[in-house]
Amino acid sequence: LRYSSKISIPEIMDVNFAYNIKLEEFAKLSGRSLSTFQRDFKKEYQTSPSKWLLKRRLDYAKILLETTDNTINGVAFESGFEDTSHFIRAFKSVYGTTPLKFKQASTV
């Protein structure tokens, strides 16, 4: 985690998305108050920080499932999810299948 004066939100998010840190911490990292961070974030990405984080973490998890031998728990943790069951539910709601089935299908 890097602290500095105001730096770009995309840089902060791309470097730190997989860390399970609160929005207040992302705001601090970017040198902004929480409300300024959320407003600037919305301008940059046209979505909320929590929705963006979920999508970014799921995209990363998908890559890990396709390219590594990590367990589902390992992929969940490495992509920023604290709770494996939340990861499985979120993955299934976006990709229509469980991480395990996705992993099995991508290794065939």
Secondary structure by P-SEA (a helix, b strand, c coil): ccccccccaaaaaaacccccccaaaaaaaacccaaaaaaaaaaaccccaaaaaaaaaaaaaaaaaacccccaaaaaaaaccccaaaaaaaaaaaccccaaaaaaaaac
